Amino acid sequence: MRIAQIGRFLYRRAENLLALMLAVMFIAFLLQIAFRYLLNLPTGWTSELTVVMWLWLVLWGAAFVLREDEEIRFDLLHSGVGPRARRIMTAVGALALIGLYLLSLPAVVDYVTFMKVQSTAYLKIRFDHLFSIYVVFAVAVLVRYLWILWRAVSGSDGRSGDGESAAASTPEGQA
């Protein structure tokens, strides 16, 4: 029970950080409009901050906030088969994604660490710091799909006969 409470706490903090990034992005966007059109002083840092926040917002959200049942999928075949075939398809898909992410992870880490030689034009954020969120995202995807694979293989994938995810597989459903 304690682990579930910690998980819910961390999930809420990840949502809080996501909301903060969205607020920073929105404020930078408004400042960009105000400086350009009201004060006639175009600034580059606001545009750069908006792009940085967008990158981090999308990858942070996909890694820690987006639930599996919220992902957009084309699952016409998946929904049209029985529970056993659905579990097999889920396991095969999870294995494929795990393999691809594991195969690409060393190159991703090498590239991100190599990018320490460059920084952004206005805010001087080193690119390795900027793109480090992708490494975090890739590891989070690996962990998520290892969990999905385990649930599919063990038969506890939380899916009912109609293909809908059970709420118990999400942090909110455990509340």
N, C-alpha and C positions, 0 to 999 in steps of 0.2 A: 504494500500500500504506500509506503514511503517513497518508493521509486516513482510511482504514478504521480504523486504530489510534486516531486522534483521536476518530472517531465512537464506537467502542466505549468509550473512556475517558469521554467525555461522557455516553453512555447509562448507564454504571454510576454516575456521579456523580448523574445525575437519579434513578436508583433509590435511591441512598443518601439523597438529600434527601427523597424520598417516604417512605422508611422512618422518617426522623427526624420528619417531620410526623405520621406515624401514631403514633409513640411519644409525642410531645408531646400529641396528642389523647387517647391512652389514659391517660396520667398525669393530665391535667387532669380527665378523666372520673372516675378513681379518687379524686382529691382532692375532687371535687364530692360524691361519695358519702360519703367520710370526714367532710368538714366538715358535711354536712347530717345524716347519720344517727348518726355516732359522737360528734361534738362539739356537735351541735345549733347549728351556726353556718352557716346557709345563705350561700353566696357567689355572686355573679353573674359574677365574672371567669372562673371555671372553665367555666361554661356558655358564655360568650362566646368563650373561647379554643377550646373544642371546636368551636363552629360555624365559627370562622375557619379552624381547621386542616382541617375537613371541606371547606370551600369550596376552599381552596388545594390540598388533597390530590387532590380529584376533577379539578380543572382542570389542575393540574400533571401528574398522571398521564396524563390524556387527551392532553395536548399533547406530552409527552416520553417517556413510558414505554410506554404502550399501543401494541402493534403492530397493524397492519391486520388480521391474521388472528385477533386476540383480540377484535375488536369483535363485538358481538352484532348479527346482521343476519337479516332475513327474506329469504332468497335462493332461494326455490323456483323462481322464473322464471330467475334468473341461472344456477343450476346445471343447469337443464334444456335449455339451448341450447348450440350449438357454440362453439368458441373464438373465431371471428370475431364472432359476435353478442355473445358475452360481453365482448369488447374494446370493441365499440360501446356496449354498455350501461354499461360502466365509464366510458368517455369521456364519455358524455352525463350520467351521474350526477355525475362529477367537475366537468364544466363547470357544472352547475346549482349545486352547492355552492360552487364558486369564485365564481360570479356573486352568489349570496346573501350570502356572507361579505364580498366586496368592496363590495357595495351597503350592507351594514350597518356596515362598519368605521368610516366617518367619524362616524356617529351614536353608535356605541359609545364611541369616543375622546372625543367631546364630552361624553357623559353621565358617563363616568368622571372626566374632568377637572373637570366641574361639581361632582361630589360632594365636592370638597375642603372644601366649606362645612360638612360634617357629620362627626362622628366617633362611634365606638362609645361606649356608655354607661359601661362600666367601664374598659376598657383604653385608651380615648381614641385608638384607631387611626383616622386619617382615612380616610373611605370611598374616596377616590381611590386611596390606597395599598392598601386592602383589595381593591378591585375591579379593580386594575390587572392581576391575574392573568388576567382575562377577555380583555384586549387581547392579552396574551402567547399565550393559548390560541387566539384567533381568528387571529392571524398564523401560529401553528404549524399550524393546520388548513389555512390557505391554502397554505402551503409543502408540506404533505403531499399535498394534493389536486392541486397543480400537478405534483408528482412522479408521482402515480398517473396523471394525465392523460398526462404525457409517456410513461410506460411503456406505457399502453394504446395510444396513437397510434403509438408506435414499434414496437410488437409485442413488447416485452421486459417484459411485465407480470408475469413470474414465476409464471404460473399454468399448471398442467398441464391436461391434457384433462379431468380429473374435477372441476375447479373449486377444487382445493386450492391454497393459496399455497405457493410454493417457499420453503424456509428461507433461500435466498440473499438474499431481499428484506428480511430482518430483521437487526438488528445482531448477534444471536446466531449467525445462520446464516453470517455473514461471518468468524467466529472461526477 
